[in-house]
Amino acid sequence: MANVWSGVTIDCVDPERVARFWSALLGREPGPSPEGWVYLGERGDAQPRLVFQPVAEPRTEKVRIHLDITVDDLPEAMSTVTRLGGEFTGEQHDHAEGTVVVMTDPEGHKFCLVSYTPTP
């Protein structure tokens, strides 16, 4: 039996709004989706599908899992996130292997932009 990671589901009060943000940020087009839901990508794509599931209540506690997005130009990526409706949390971590900044999407879901230090 093969186990294959096929997607990540994100609970959203407004799946259309949150999916537009992620679609623009990652360059992933919506695929066939059930009514009220939005899928970025399709089952079987090279990258896992992002699924935006409608829920009635907004997120109130910290989510214990998040996405890491590798970027070439950290300031440009941060600017793109804020232009699309996300925010910088003010949290930045500098490590020997690179820099990580914590951002949020329009509904406050945290994720990281990661700029790795080039290897010699």
CYANA upper distance limits for C-alpha pairs under 8 A (distance plus 0.5 A):
  5 TRP  CA     48 PRO  CA      7.15
  6 SER  CA     43 ARG  CA      7.26
  6 SER  CA     44 GLY  CA      7.82
  6 SER  CA     47 GLN  CA      8.38
  6 SER  CA     48 PRO  CA      5.29
  6 SER  CA     49 ARG  CA      6.66
  7 GLY  CA     48 PRO  CA      4.88
  7 GLY  CA     49 ARG  CA      4.83
  7 GLY  CA     50 LEU  CA      6.05
  7 GLY  CA     51 VAL  CA      7.47
  8 VAL  CA     48 PRO  CA      7.53
  8 VAL  CA     49 ARG  CA      6.97
  8 VAL  CA     50 LEU  CA      5.59
  8 VAL  CA     51 VAL  CA      6.51
  9 THR  CA     50 LEU  CA      6.53
  9 THR  CA     51 VAL  CA      4.97
  9 THR  CA     52 PHE  CA      6.30
  9 THR  CA     53 GLN  CA      7.16
 10 ILE  CA     50 LEU  CA      8.11
 10 ILE  CA     51 VAL  CA      6.62
 10 ILE  CA     52 PHE  CA      5.48
 10 ILE  CA     53 GLN  CA      6.50
 11 ASP  CA     15 PRO  CA      8.27
 11 ASP  CA     52 PHE  CA      6.51
 11 ASP  CA     53 GLN  CA      5.36
 11 ASP  CA     54 PRO  CA      6.48
 11 ASP  CA     55 VAL  CA      6.50
 12 CYS  CA     18 VAL  CA      7.68
 12 CYS  CA     52 PHE  CA      6.88
 12 CYS  CA     53 GLN  CA      6.38
 12 CYS  CA     54 PRO  CA      5.64
 12 CYS  CA     55 VAL  CA      6.14
 12 CYS  CA     58 PRO  CA      7.57
 12 CYS  CA     59 ARG  CA      8.46
 12 CYS  CA    107 GLU  CA      7.81
 13 VAL  CA     54 PRO  CA      6.16
 13 VAL  CA     55 VAL  CA      5.76
 13 VAL  CA     56 ALA  CA      6.34
 13 VAL  CA     57 GLU  CA      6.95
 13 VAL  CA     58 PRO  CA      6.43
 13 VAL  CA    107 GLU  CA      8.44
 14 ASP  CA     18 VAL  CA      6.94
 14 ASP  CA     54 PRO  CA      7.17
 15 PRO  CA     19 ALA  CA      6.31
 15 PRO  CA     36 GLY  CA      7.87
 15 PRO  CA     37 TRP  CA      6.84
 15 PRO  CA     38 VAL  CA      6.85
 15 PRO  CA     52 PHE  CA      5.78
 15 PRO  CA     53 GLN  CA      6.78
 15 PRO  CA     54 PRO  CA      6.32
 16 GLU  CA     20 ARG  CA      6.63
 16 GLU  CA     37 TRP  CA      8.21
 16 GLU  CA     38 VAL  CA      7.07
 16 GLU  CA     52 PHE  CA      8.43
 17 ARG  CA     21 PHE  CA      7.02
 17 ARG  CA    106 PRO  CA      8.18
 18 VAL  CA     22 TRP  CA      6.97
 18 VAL  CA     52 PHE  CA      8.05
 18 VAL  CA    105 ASP  CA      7.50
 18 VAL  CA    106 PRO  CA      6.75
 18 VAL  CA    107 GLU  CA      7.48
 19 ALA  CA     23 SER  CA      6.33
 19 ALA  CA     38 VAL  CA      7.06
 19 ALA  CA     39 TYR  CA      8.37
 19 ALA  CA     40 LEU  CA      7.86
 19 ALA  CA     52 PHE  CA      7.02
 20 ARG  CA     24 ALA  CA      6.61
 21 PHE  CA     25 LEU  CA      6.67
 21 PHE  CA     84 LEU  CA      6.37
 21 PHE  CA     85 GLY  CA      7.67
 21 PHE  CA     86 GLY  CA      8.43
 21 PHE  CA    105 ASP  CA      7.61
 21 PHE  CA    106 PRO  CA      7.90
 22 TRP  CA     26 LEU  CA      6.36
 22 TRP  CA     27 GLY  CA      8.32
 22 TRP  CA     28 ARG  CA      8.10
 22 TRP  CA    105 ASP  CA      8.45
 23 SER  CA     27 GLY  CA      5.81
 23 SER  CA     28 ARG  CA      5.30
 23 SER  CA     29 GLU  CA      6.48
 23 SER  CA     30 PRO  CA      7.86
 23 SER  CA     40 LEU  CA      7.34
 24 ALA  CA     28 ARG  CA      7.65
 24 ALA  CA     84 LEU  CA      8.17
 25 LEU  CA     80 THR  CA      7.86
 25 LEU  CA     81 VAL  CA      7.52
 25 LEU  CA     84 LEU  CA      8.29
 28 ARG  CA     40 LEU  CA      6.30
 28 ARG  CA     41 GLY  CA      6.80
 29 GLU  CA     40 LEU  CA      6.01
 29 GLU  CA     41 GLY  CA      6.52
 30 PRO  CA     38 VAL  CA      7.25
 30 PRO  CA     39 TYR  CA      6.00
 30 PRO  CA     40 LEU  CA      4.70
 30 PRO  CA     41 GLY  CA      6.20
 31 GLY  CA     38 VAL  CA      8.16
 31 GLY  CA     39 TYR  CA      5.99
 31 GLY  CA     40 LEU  CA      6.09
 31 GLY  CA     41 GLY  CA      5.55
 31 GLY  CA     42 GLU  CA      6.00
 32 PRO  CA     38 VAL  CA      8.44
 32 PRO  CA     39 TYR  CA      7.22
 32 PRO  CA     42 GLU  CA      7.65
 33 SER  CA     37 TRP  CA      6.44
 33 SER  CA     38 VAL  CA      5.92
 33 SER  CA     39 TYR  CA      6.00
 34 PRO  CA     38 VAL  CA      7.80
 36 GLY  CA     53 GLN  CA      8.14
 36 GLY  CA     54 PRO  CA      7.00
 37 TRP  CA     51 VAL  CA      7.85
 37 TRP  CA     52 PHE  CA      6.23
 37 TRP  CA     53 GLN  CA      5.72
 37 TRP  CA     54 PRO  CA      6.67
 38 VAL  CA     51 VAL  CA      6.45
 38 VAL  CA     52 PHE  CA      5.63
 38 VAL  CA     53 GLN  CA      7.54
 39 TYR  CA     49 ARG  CA      7.19
 39 TYR  CA     50 LEU  CA      6.23
 39 TYR  CA     51 VAL  CA      5.05
 39 TYR  CA     52 PHE  CA      6.79
 40 LEU  CA     49 ARG  CA      6.21
 40 LEU  CA     50 LEU  CA      5.57
 40 LEU  CA     51 VAL  CA      6.92
 41 GLY  CA     45 ASP  CA      7.12
 41 GLY  CA     47 GLN  CA      8.50
 41 GLY  CA     48 PRO  CA      8.20
 41 GLY  CA     49 ARG  CA      5.56
 41 GLY  CA     50 LEU  CA      7.38
 42 GLU  CA     49 ARG  CA      6.46
 43 ARG  CA     48 PRO  CA      8.22
 43 ARG  CA     49 ARG  CA      6.99
 44 GLY  CA     48 PRO  CA      8.45
 45 ASP  CA     49 ARG  CA      7.70
 58 PRO  CA    107 GLU  CA      8.38
 59 ARG  CA    107 GLU  CA      8.37
 59 ARG  CA    108 GLY  CA      8.28
 63 VAL  CA    109 HIS  CA      7.98
 63 VAL  CA    110 LYS  CA      8.28
 66 HIS  CA    109 HIS  CA      8.40
 66 HIS  CA    110 LYS  CA      6.87
 66 HIS  CA    111 PHE  CA      5.73
 66 HIS  CA    112 CYS  CA      8.06
 67 LEU  CA    110 LYS  CA      8.44
 67 LEU  CA    111 PHE  CA      5.56
 67 LEU  CA    112 CYS  CA      6.89
 68 ASP  CA    111 PHE  CA      6.48
 68 ASP  CA    112 CYS  CA      5.22
 68 ASP  CA    113 LEU  CA      6.48
 68 ASP  CA    114 VAL  CA      7.16
 69 ILE  CA    111 PHE  CA      8.18
 69 ILE  CA    112 CYS  CA      6.56
 69 ILE  CA    113 LEU  CA      5.41
 69 ILE  CA    114 VAL  CA      6.43
 70 THR  CA    113 LEU  CA      6.42
 70 THR  CA    114 VAL  CA      5.20
 70 THR  CA    115 SER  CA      6.44
 70 THR  CA    116 TYR  CA      8.08
 71 VAL  CA     77 ALA  CA      7.25
 71 VAL  CA    113 LEU  CA      7.03
 71 VAL  CA    114 VAL  CA      6.44
 71 VAL  CA    115 SER  CA      5.90
 72 ASP  CA    115 SER  CA      6.66
 73 ASP  CA     77 ALA  CA      6.64
 73 ASP  CA    115 SER  CA      7.64
 74 LEU  CA     78 MET  CA      6.59
 74 LEU  CA    113 LEU  CA      7.70
 74 LEU  CA    114 VAL  CA      7.94
 74 LEU  CA    115 SER  CA      6.64
 75 PRO  CA     79 SER  CA      6.68
 76 GLU  CA     80 THR  CA      6.70
 77 ALA  CA     81 VAL  CA      6.72
 77 ALA  CA    113 LEU  CA      8.08
 78 MET  CA     82 THR  CA      6.87
 78 MET  CA     88 PHE  CA      7.70
 78 MET  CA    103 MET  CA      8.40
 78 MET  CA    113 LEU  CA      8.27
 79 SER  CA     83 ARG  CA      6.55
 80 THR  CA     84 LEU  CA      6.65
 81 VAL  CA     85 GLY  CA      7.02
 81 VAL  CA     86 GLY  CA      5.60
 81 VAL  CA     87 GLU  CA      7.21
 81 VAL  CA    103 MET  CA      8.28
 81 VAL  CA    105 ASP  CA      8.15
 82 THR  CA     86 GLY  CA      5.12
 82 THR  CA     87 GLU  CA      5.70
 82 THR  CA     88 PHE  CA      7.79
 85 GLY  CA    105 ASP  CA      7.30
 85 GLY  CA    106 PRO  CA      5.79
 86 GLY  CA    103 MET  CA      7.45
 86 GLY  CA    104 THR  CA      5.74
 86 GLY  CA    105 ASP  CA      4.80
 86 GLY  CA    106 PRO  CA      5.37
 86 GLY  CA    108 GLY  CA      8.20
 87 GLU  CA    103 MET  CA      6.04
 87 GLU  CA    104 THR  CA      5.67
 87 GLU  CA    105 ASP  CA      7.23
 87 GLU  CA    106 PRO  CA      8.09
 88 PHE  CA    101 VAL  CA      8.16
 88 PHE  CA    102 VAL  CA      6.87
 88 PHE  CA    103 MET  CA      5.00
 88 PHE  CA    104 THR  CA      7.01
 89 THR  CA    102 VAL  CA      6.35
 89 THR  CA    103 MET  CA      6.02
 89 THR  CA    104 THR  CA      7.54
 90 GLY  CA    101 VAL  CA      8.28
 90 GLY  CA    102 VAL  CA      7.73
 91 GLU  CA    101 VAL  CA      6.37
 91 GLU  CA    102 VAL  CA      5.97
 92 GLN  CA     99 THR  CA      7.72
 92 GLN  CA    100 VAL  CA      6.20
 92 GLN  CA    101 VAL  CA      4.86
 92 GLN  CA    102 VAL  CA      6.89
 93 HIS  CA     99 THR  CA      6.26
 93 HIS  CA    100 VAL  CA      5.61
 93 HIS  CA    101 VAL  CA      6.86
 94 ASP  CA     98 GLY  CA      6.68
 94 ASP  CA     99 THR  CA      5.03
 94 ASP  CA    100 VAL  CA      6.96
 95 HIS  CA     99 THR  CA      6.42
 96 ALA  CA    117 THR  CA      7.91
 97 GLU  CA    116 TYR  CA      6.20
 97 GLU  CA    117 THR  CA      5.76
 98 GLY  CA    114 VAL  CA      7.60
 98 GLY  CA    115 SER  CA      6.02
 98 GLY  CA    116 TYR  CA      4.56
 98 GLY  CA    117 THR  CA      5.12
 99 THR  CA    114 VAL  CA      6.31
 99 THR  CA    115 SER  CA      5.78
 99 THR  CA    116 TYR  CA      6.90
 99 THR  CA    117 THR  CA      8.25
100 VAL  CA    112 CYS  CA      6.73
100 VAL  CA    113 LEU  CA      6.20
100 VAL  CA    114 VAL  CA      5.06
100 VAL  CA    115 SER  CA      7.01
101 VAL  CA    112 CYS  CA      6.04
101 VAL  CA    113 LEU  CA      5.87
101 VAL  CA    114 VAL  CA      7.17
102 VAL  CA    110 LYS  CA      7.09
102 VAL  CA    111 PHE  CA      6.29
102 VAL  CA    112 CYS  CA      5.10
102 VAL  CA    113 LEU  CA      7.04
103 MET  CA    110 LYS  CA      6.08
103 MET  CA    111 PHE  CA      5.90
103 MET  CA    112 CYS  CA      6.38
103 MET  CA    113 LEU  CA      7.68
104 THR  CA    108 GLY  CA      5.43
104 THR  CA    109 HIS  CA      5.62
104 THR  CA    110 LYS  CA      4.82
104 THR  CA    111 PHE  CA      6.46
105 ASP  CA    109 HIS  CA      5.89
105 ASP  CA    110 LYS  CA      7.18
105 ASP  CA    111 PHE  CA      8.25
